[in-house]
Amino acid sequence: MKVVIQIPSALRALTGNLYKVEVEAESVGEALTALIDRYPSLSRYIFDEQQRLRSFVNIFVNDTDIKTLNGLDTRLKDSDRLLILPAISGGRAL
């Protein structure tokens, strides 16, 4: 199945400034693995040392957080869209 992974602006420098990458995958985990196979430097921003999704990285399939589905085992359909959304923190108190 062909799926499109939307790359956040903070990570685009690691994909040659591409804002989306198309991969063949049947699950979210396979899609992310295919993305990292193509762009290995993304790995440390998405997965920790035990190859678990980093706690501050959110992945959405067609606007649904995979945490409410089956996580990395979430099955994909042809033309699904994945969004990688790193959590943002910081700022100052008002």
Summary of the structure (lengths in Angstrom):
residues: 94
radius of gyration: 13.2
end to end distance: 47.2
largest distance: 47.2
contacts: 234
relative contact order: 0.26
helix: 33%
strand: 29%
